[in-house]
Amino acid sequence: MDKETTSNSKKKKFNYDQELKILHTELVHMQEWVKNQGLKVVILFEGRDASGKGGTIKRFTEPLNPRICKVVALGVPTEKEKSQWYFQRYVQYLPAAGEIVLFDRSWYNRAGVEKVMGFCTDDEYDEFLRSCPEFERMLVRSGIIVLKYWFSVSDEEQERRFKNRISNPLKRWKFSPMDLQSRSRWLEYSKAKDQMFAHTDTKQVPWFVVDSENKKKARLNCISHVLSKIPYEHMDIQPIELPSLPDGKSYVRPPMDYQTFVPEKF
């Protein structure tokens, strides 16, 4: 067996839970560094429907403080928001010092679903492609770390995941009428993605593509890459001592049967 074959064999063998635990520990260290240093971090998650964005975001935020690491997943814009400057509804969610914001889909809706489905005019689309790179450069110049991830999945794998969602009552909520449209307009979405990359894959804020055919590997690879792009150091963890409970003998608590308890079925 040659060295290349041995290397590829090693890559295929990994303990997902063990690797995720290691990355979670590093995420906690990174979070503390962001908080202590007053960094501002924005991470965008884009890609095909059922490409694994949500699962990665869930594993990313699992060990983190929700007051520091926040997820933004905006719905359909209101009539008022439609009349605003396009980026305005997103700007309000940008991080303050010591915060991390994850966008589960972002301002790139205009370059994807809005373009393909005809939810924006050609002029609005063209203006987005012109202004988006400058908008992102403004964010970087203001001191915000901006990372953009595109989750790539084949049509065969997407179809398998869609069928799984349809047949599984626990996952059915993930399937929307828009998902059906994305299947029937696969080619249009491909063209829109390529056009988007051509205009917005800049030196200052490049796109990073995540191969998400294997969801578990995609999660580990994406989290690992984020950690590599945010300079952080391990900080000393201050020991915590629990104080002793005060003497409560002088206080008589009301009887337990005054309270309504949840029935213990388990």
C-alpha positions in Angstrom: 0.0 0.0 0.0 1.5 3.3 -1.0 1.7 6.5 1.1 -1.2 8.2 -0.7 -3.5 5.2 -0.2 -2.5 5.0 3.5 -3.2 8.7 3.9 -6.6 8.5 2.2 -7.5 5.5 4.4 -6.6 7.5 7.5 -8.8 10.4 6.4 -11.8 8.1 6.1 -11.5 6.8 9.6 -12.5 9.3 12.3 -14.5 9.3 15.5 -17.1 12.0 15.0 -18.2 12.4 18.6 -14.6 12.5 19.8 -13.5 15.1 17.1 -16.6 17.2 17.8 -15.8 17.2 21.5 -12.3 18.5 20.8 -13.7 21.2 18.5 -16.3 22.2 21.1 -13.6 22.7 23.6 -11.7 25.0 21.2 -14.9 26.9 20.4 -15.3 27.7 24.1 -11.7 29.0 24.2 -12.4 31.0 21.0 -15.6 32.4 22.5 -13.8 33.6 25.7 -11.1 35.3 23.5 -13.7 37.0 21.4 -15.4 38.3 24.5 -12.2 39.4 26.3 -10.7 41.1 23.3 -13.9 42.7 22.1 -13.8 41.1 18.7 -16.8 41.2 16.3 -17.4 38.1 14.2 -20.0 37.5 11.4 -20.3 34.0 9.8 -22.6 33.5 6.9 -24.0 30.0 6.0 -25.3 29.7 2.5 -25.9 26.8 0.1 -28.5 24.5 -1.4 -31.6 23.5 0.5 -30.8 20.4 2.7 -27.1 21.0 2.3 -26.4 20.8 6.0 -26.2 24.4 7.0 -28.7 24.1 9.9 -27.0 21.0 11.4 -23.6 22.7 11.3 -24.9 25.8 13.0 -26.6 23.7 15.7 -23.3 21.9 16.4 -21.4 25.2 16.3 -23.6 26.9 18.9 -24.1 23.8 21.1 -21.3 24.6 23.6 -21.4 28.4 23.4 -23.1 31.1 25.4 -26.2 32.3 23.5 -25.7 35.8 24.8 -22.4 35.9 23.0 -23.0 33.6 20.0 -26.3 34.5 18.3 -28.1 32.9 15.3 -30.0 35.1 12.9 -32.5 33.4 10.6 -34.8 36.0 9.0 -38.1 35.2 7.5 -39.9 36.9 4.6 -39.4 40.7 4.7 -42.3 42.9 5.7 -43.7 45.5 3.3 -41.8 48.2 5.3 -38.5 46.2 5.0 -39.0 45.8 1.3 -39.0 49.6 1.0 -35.8 50.0 3.0 -32.2 49.9 1.7 -31.7 46.2 1.0 -28.9 45.7 3.6 -30.8 47.6 6.3 -32.6 44.7 7.8 -29.4 42.8 8.2 -27.3 45.6 9.6 -29.3 45.8 12.8 -28.1 42.2 13.7 -24.4 42.8 13.2 -22.4 42.1 16.3 -21.2 44.5 19.0 -17.8 44.0 20.6 -17.4 40.6 22.1 -20.2 39.0 20.0 -20.4 36.3 17.3 -23.4 36.3 14.9 -24.2 33.4 12.6 -26.5 34.1 9.7 -28.6 31.1 8.6 -28.9 32.5 5.1 -28.1 36.2 4.8 -28.2 39.1 2.4 -27.2 36.6 -0.3 -30.9 35.7 -0.6 -31.0 38.4 -3.2 -28.4 36.6 -5.3 -30.1 33.3 -4.9 -33.7 32.7 -4.2 -34.9 36.2 -5.0 -33.1 36.1 -8.3 -34.3 32.6 -9.3 -37.9 33.0 -8.1 -38.3 36.5 -9.5 -38.8 38.2 -6.1 -36.6 41.1 -7.1 -36.2 43.1 -10.3 -33.2 42.8 -12.6 -32.1 46.3 -11.5 -32.2 45.3 -7.9 -30.2 42.2 -8.6 -27.6 44.1 -10.6 -27.3 46.7 -7.9 -26.8 44.0 -5.3 -23.9 42.4 -7.2 -22.3 45.9 -7.5 -22.8 47.0 -3.9 -22.4 43.7 -2.0 -18.6 43.5 -2.3 -18.2 47.1 -1.1 -20.7 46.6 1.7 -18.6 43.6 2.9 -15.4 45.6 2.6 -16.9 48.3 4.8 -17.7 45.7 7.4 -14.1 44.5 7.4 -12.7 48.0 7.5 -14.9 48.6 10.6 -13.2 45.8 12.4 -15.7 43.0 11.8 -14.3 39.5 10.9 -16.5 38.2 8.1 -16.5 34.5 7.1 -18.7 33.2 4.2 -19.4 29.5 3.8 -21.2 27.8 0.8 -22.4 24.2 1.5 -22.1 22.2 -1.6 -24.3 19.1 -2.1 -25.0 17.0 -5.2 -28.5 16.7 -6.6 -28.6 13.0 -5.8 -27.7 13.6 -2.1 -30.2 16.5 -1.9 -32.9 14.2 -3.3 -32.1 11.5 -0.7 -32.3 14.1 2.2 -35.6 15.5 0.8 -37.2 12.1 0.7 -36.0 11.5 4.3 -37.6 14.7 5.4 -40.9 13.9 3.7 -41.1 10.4 5.3 -39.9 11.4 8.8 -42.5 13.3 10.9 -39.8 14.7 13.0 -38.1 16.4 10.0 -41.2 17.2 7.9 -41.2 20.8 9.2 -37.9 21.3 7.4 -39.5 20.8 4.1 -41.2 23.8 2.5 -42.9 24.5 -0.9 -39.8 26.5 -1.7 -37.8 23.3 -1.5 -39.9 21.8 -4.3 -39.1 24.9 -6.4 -35.4 24.5 -5.7 -35.5 21.0 -7.1 -37.3 22.0 -10.3 -35.0 25.0 -10.8 -31.7 23.3 -10.0 -30.0 24.6 -13.1 -31.2 28.2 -12.5 -29.8 28.0 -8.9 -26.5 26.7 -10.2 -26.2 29.6 -12.6 -27.2 32.1 -9.9 -24.5 30.6 -7.5 -21.8 30.9 -10.2 -22.8 34.5 -11.0 -22.8 35.3 -7.3 -19.3 33.9 -6.8 -18.0 35.7 -9.8 -19.0 39.0 -8.3 -18.6 38.5 -4.5 -15.7 36.0 -4.1 -13.3 38.8 -3.2 -9.8 38.9 -1.8 -11.0 40.7 1.4 -14.1 38.5 2.0 -13.7 35.2 0.0 -16.1 32.3 -0.2 -15.2 29.1 1.4 -16.9 26.0 -0.1 -17.8 23.1 2.3 -18.2 19.7 0.7 -21.3 18.5 2.5 -22.0 15.1 0.9 -21.1 13.7 4.3 -22.9 15.9 6.9 -20.7 14.9 9.8 -17.5 15.6 8.0 -18.9 18.9 6.8 -19.7 20.0 10.3 -16.2 19.1 11.6 -14.4 20.7 8.6 -16.4 23.9 8.8 -16.0 24.4 12.6 -12.3 23.6 12.3 -11.9 26.1 9.5 -13.7 28.8 11.5 -11.2 28.2 14.4 -8.3 28.5 12.0 -9.6 31.9 10.6 -10.2 33.6 14.0 -6.9 34.3 15.8 -7.4 33.3 19.4 -5.4 32.2 22.4 -6.3 29.9 25.3 -7.0 32.0 28.3 -6.5 31.1 31.9 -9.7 29.8 33.5 -10.2 31.3 36.9 -11.1 28.8 39.6 -14.6 29.0 41.0 -15.5 28.2 44.6 -19.1 27.6 45.5 -20.1 29.6 48.6 -21.7 27.7 51.4 -25.5 27.8 51.8 -26.7 30.3 54.4 -28.2 29.0 57.6 -31.9 28.8 56.8 -33.2 27.4 60.2 -34.9 30.7 61.1 -37.1 30.6 58.0 -40.0 28.2 57.8 -40.9 27.4 54.2 -44.6 26.8 53.2 -45.7 23.2 52.9 -44.8 21.4 49.7 -48.4 20.6 48.9 -49.0 24.3 48.3 -47.2 23.9 45.0 -48.4 22.3 41.8 -45.9 19.8 40.5 -45.6 18.3 37.1 -46.8 14.7 37.2 -43.9 12.2 37.2 -44.7 10.0 34.3 -41.1 8.9 33.9 
